[in-house]
Amino acid sequence: MSGRPLNVPVPTRREWTIASDIRHIEPLVSEVVNLCLEAGLSARVCRLNVPVALTEALSNAIVCGNRENVDRAVTTSFVLDENALTLEVTDDGEGFDPTSVTFSPDDADWLEREDGRGLFLMRSLMDCVELQRPSKTKPGLTVRLVLNRT
């Protein structure tokens, strides 16, 4: 996955908090893509895998998790080290059971739906996708997206 020499220090960590408004997705994804390119990750990964997976995670957090309530926040973190790029997207919603989502590209009913493919896409584009509650006492769900650098 490594391309040209790093132009950003490693490790690098950034964090953003946005209101639950889908208009915030594109600028945030663009900033993350630029960080990936500056870090020397491959153009293919930076321009295809990362933006699609991150857009899906952000849209799920905003639309499904926070129900587009602009008073609820979505936090995104970017961590790049020698081994991996890790992106985490955390919402304030009630969460869901990820085992209840069973997308199959062979299922005609799923292919005609407008939604429901996000986890499938994230899992197809990233090396690791984990979902967890950030706290037992507060609502919310964190989606962790990992791309290995080796």
C-alpha positions in Angstrom: 0.0 0.0 0.0 2.9 2.3 0.5 3.8 4.6 -2.3 6.1 7.7 -2.2 7.9 8.7 1.0 5.7 10.1 3.8 5.1 13.8 3.7 3.2 13.7 7.1 4.8 12.5 10.3 4.1 8.9 11.4 2.3 8.4 13.6 -0.3 11.0 12.8 -3.6 11.4 14.5 -6.4 13.8 13.5 -10.0 14.1 14.8 -13.1 15.9 13.6 -16.5 16.4 15.1 -19.4 17.3 12.8 -23.1 17.9 13.1 -25.3 15.1 11.7 -25.8 16.8 8.4 -25.0 14.9 5.2 -23.5 18.1 3.7 -20.5 17.6 6.0 -19.6 14.2 4.5 -17.9 15.3 1.3 -15.6 18.0 2.8 -14.5 15.6 5.6 -13.8 12.7 3.2 -11.8 15.1 0.9 -9.6 16.1 3.8 -9.0 12.5 4.8 -8.2 11.6 1.1 -5.7 14.4 1.0 -4.0 13.2 4.2 -3.8 9.7 2.7 -2.2 11.1 -0.4 0.3 13.2 1.5 1.2 10.2 3.6 2.2 8.3 0.5 -0.5 5.7 0.4 -1.4 4.4 -3.1 -3.6 6.6 -5.2 -5.9 3.7 -5.8 -6.5 3.2 -2.0 -6.7 6.9 -1.4 -9.2 7.7 -4.2 -11.3 4.5 -4.2 -11.2 2.4 -1.0 -10.9 5.1 1.6 -13.6 7.6 0.3 -16.2 4.9 -0.4 -15.7 3.1 3.0 -15.6 6.4 4.9 -18.6 7.9 3.1 -20.6 4.8 4.0 -19.5 4.9 7.6 -20.4 8.6 7.9 -23.7 8.3 6.1 -24.7 5.4 8.3 -23.7 7.4 11.4 -25.6 10.5 10.3 -28.7 8.9 8.7 -29.2 5.7 10.7 -27.4 6.3 14.0 -28.2 9.9 14.7 -31.4 10.1 12.5 -30.0 13.3 10.9 -30.5 15.2 14.1 -28.1 18.1 13.8 -27.9 18.4 17.5 -26.2 15.1 17.6 -22.5 14.8 16.7 -20.4 12.4 14.6 -16.8 12.1 15.5 -14.2 10.8 13.1 -10.6 9.9 13.9 -7.7 9.3 11.5 -4.7 7.4 12.8 -1.8 6.5 10.6 1.2 4.6 11.8 3.9 2.4 10.2 1.5 -0.6 10.1 -2.0 0.7 9.3 -4.4 3.5 8.6 -7.3 3.4 11.1 -10.4 5.4 10.7 -13.1 5.5 13.4 -16.6 7.0 13.0 -18.6 7.3 16.2 -22.3 8.5 16.4 -24.6 9.2 19.3 -27.4 6.9 18.2 -28.8 3.7 19.7 -26.7 1.4 17.6 -27.9 -1.8 16.0 -27.1 -5.5 15.8 -24.7 -5.9 12.8 -25.5 -9.5 12.5 -29.0 -8.5 11.5 -27.6 -7.0 8.3 -27.1 -9.7 5.7 -26.4 -8.3 2.3 -25.8 -10.7 -0.6 -24.9 -9.4 -4.0 -26.7 -12.5 -5.4 -30.0 -11.6 -3.8 -32.2 -9.7 -6.3 -34.3 -8.0 -3.5 -31.1 -6.4 -2.0 -29.9 -5.3 -5.4 -33.1 -3.2 -6.0 -33.0 -1.5 -2.6 -31.5 2.0 -2.2 -29.8 1.2 1.0 -28.4 -1.7 3.1 -25.0 -2.2 1.3 -22.8 -0.1 3.5 -21.3 -2.7 5.7 -20.8 -5.0 2.7 -18.9 -2.3 0.9 -16.8 -1.3 3.9 -15.9 -5.0 4.5 -15.0 -5.4 0.8 -12.8 -2.3 0.7 -11.0 -2.4 4.0 -8.8 -5.1 5.7 -10.8 -5.0 8.9 -14.1 -3.5 9.9 -15.2 -3.6 13.6 -18.4 -2.3 15.2 -18.5 -1.6 18.9 -20.2 0.6 21.5 -17.8 3.3 22.7 -19.3 3.2 26.2 -21.6 0.9 28.2 -23.3 3.9 29.8 -23.8 6.2 26.7 -25.5 5.6 23.4 -23.5 5.4 20.2 -21.7 3.1 17.9 -18.1 3.2 16.6 -17.2 1.8 13.2 -13.5 1.1 13.0 -12.0 0.8 9.4 -8.5 -0.5 9.1 -6.2 -0.7 6.1 -2.9 -2.5 6.6 0.1 -0.8 5.1 2.0 -4.0 4.3 
